[in-house]
């Protein structure tokens, strides 16, 4: 009986089969049969970054306390707190509005700025809105840092006002015992009696509270209603308390010096940045 050869559709006339690509280890051609197609990963939507958030180590480094590497070390040992809680987590993010403290001292992620304004009349010393013209309008273009005035001058008072975001300097002014002295020229509605000047110099009590000044004197070459008075208090309300006690009305208040800082080369309504030497001297006061 003759054998009948049946040729497969996958064989050629020489009896060699076509490579299917399936199960053939020597095949260089990739098979895309069902089940073997490459898996395409779905891209996860990325969480949008919050422009108000910043890594804690960068926040600390930007404050000028230390380098970023040192900030990591200080965070790890528990020297940094956020909103009252110690944070030791690496990569932790904070908002710029959070209260961050380094070894107990509050810090900000900004370069320190120091702006000295020669305030004119008609501007309120406040950072609040809806108060009409304020001193913040006058220093709006001075810096991008979040500076605030130290102390205050009344709307119709004149003279020097210091702005900064440096809490160390702010604390210097608000410490009434070791604060920074400010010199005012005060014009009264009448001549100041010599005996009243002596009582102001010696100190006196108002409602049981001692009122003390650094210095007080007549201004040389001026009438007796123009007085120079140096105080460490941050506001000028104390001046009205002093002269009200002795039945004098204040006509004009002008802050002419803050520590070693004067109005030299600062026209009324203008400001200047403190030099590095002026800042260092202020810190040593």
Residue pairs with C-beta under 8 A, 6 or more apart in sequence:
7 13
8 17
10 17
10 18
10 20
11 17
11 18
12 18
19 27
19 29
20 31
21 27
21 29
21 30
21 31
21 33
22 31
22 33
50 93
50 95
52 95
52 96
52 97
53 93
53 94
53 95
54 62
54 93
54 94
54 95
54 96
54 109
55 91
55 92
55 93
56 71
56 75
56 80
56 82
56 87
56 91
56 92
56 93
56 94
56 100
57 68
57 71
57 72
57 75
57 90
58 68
58 71
58 109
59 94
59 100
59 107
59 109
60 66
60 68
60 71
60 74
60 75
60 80
60 100
60 102
60 107
61 67
61 68
61 70
61 71
62 109
62 110
62 111
63 100
63 102
63 107
63 108
63 109
63 110
64 111
64 112
65 71
65 74
65 102
65 107
66 74
71 80
72 90
74 80
74 102
74 103
75 87
75 88
75 89
75 90
75 92
76 88
76 90
77 88
78 86
78 88
79 102
79 103
80 86
80 87
80 100
80 101
80 102
81 87
81 100
81 101
82 92
82 94
82 98
82 99
82 100
83 98
83 99
84 99
94 100
96 109
99 106
100 106
100 107
100 108
100 109
101 107
105 167
105 168
106 167
107 167
108 146
108 165
108 167
110 144
110 145
110 146
110 165
111 145
112 145
112 164
112 165
112 166
112 279
113 142
113 143
113 145
113 147
113 163
113 164
113 165
113 166
113 273
114 162
114 163
114 164
114 166
114 169
114 273
114 274
114 278
114 279
114 282
115 139
115 142
115 143
115 147
115 162
115 163
115 164
115 271
115 272
115 273
115 274
116 160
116 161
116 162
116 163
116 258
116 261
116 266
116 271
116 272
116 273
116 274
117 135
117 138
117 139
117 160
117 161
117 162
117 163
117 266
117 270
117 271
118 158
118 159
118 160
118 263
118 266
118 267
118 268
118 269
118 270
118 271
119 125
119 135
119 138
119 153
119 157
119 158
119 159
119 160
119 161
119 255
119 268
119 269
120 158
120 268
120 269
121 155
121 156
121 157
121 158
122 133
122 155
122 156
123 133
123 134
123 135
123 137
123 138
123 155
124 131
124 132
124 133
124 134
124 135
124 155
125 134
125 135
125 149
125 151
125 152
125 153
125 154
125 155
125 161
126 134
126 135
126 136
126 152
127 134
127 136
127 148
127 149
128 134
135 149
135 153
135 161
135 163
138 269
138 271
139 147
139 163
139 271
142 163
142 271
142 273
143 273
145 165
146 165
147 163
147 164
147 165
148 163
148 164
148 165
149 161
149 162
149 163
150 161
150 162
150 163
150 164
150 169
150 170
150 173
150 174
150 234
151 161
151 173
151 182
151 233
151 234
151 235
151 236
152 161
152 234
152 235
152 236
153 159
153 161
153 236
153 253
153 255
154 236
154 253
157 236
157 253
157 254
157 255
158 252
158 253
158 254
158 255
158 268
159 184
159 253
159 254
159 255
159 256
159 263
160 182
160 255
160 256
160 257
160 258
160 261
160 262
160 263
160 266
161 255
162 169
162 173
162 258
162 261
164 170
168 283
169 279
169 282
169 283
172 178
172 179
172 180
172 282
172 283
172 285
173 179
173 180
173 234
174 234
176 232
176 233
177 232
179 232
179 233
179 234
180 232
180 258
180 259
180 282
180 285
181 214
181 230
181 231
181 232
181 259
182 230
182 231
182 232
182 255
182 257
182 258
182 259
183 228
183 229
183 230
183 255
183 256
183 257
183 258
184 228
184 229
184 230
184 231
184 236
184 239
184 253
184 254
184 255
184 256
185 219
185 226
185 227
185 228
185 252
185 253
185 254
185 256
186 226
186 227
186 228
186 229
186 239
186 243
186 250
186 252
186 253
186 254
187 225
187 226
187 227
187 250
187 251
187 252
187 253
188 225
188 226
188 227
188 243
188 248
188 249
188 250
188 251
189 225
189 248
189 249
189 250
189 251
190 225
190 248
191 223
191 224
191 225
192 218
192 224
192 225
192 227
192 246
192 248
193 246
196 246
196 248
197 216
197 217
197 218
197 227
199 246
200 213
200 216
200 229
200 242
200 246
201 213
201 215
201 216
203 210
203 211
203 212
203 213
204 210
204 211
204 245
205 211
206 241
206 245
211 238
211 241
211 242
211 245
213 229
213 230
213 231
213 242
214 230
214 231
214 232
215 228
215 229
215 230
216 227
216 228
216 229
216 230
217 227
217 228
218 224
218 226
218 227
218 228
219 226
219 227
219 228
225 251
229 239
229 242
231 238
231 239
236 253
236 255
239 250
239 253
240 250
243 249
243 250
256 262
256 263
257 263
259 281
259 282
259 285
260 278
260 281
260 282
260 285
261 274
261 278
261 282
265 272
266 272
274 282
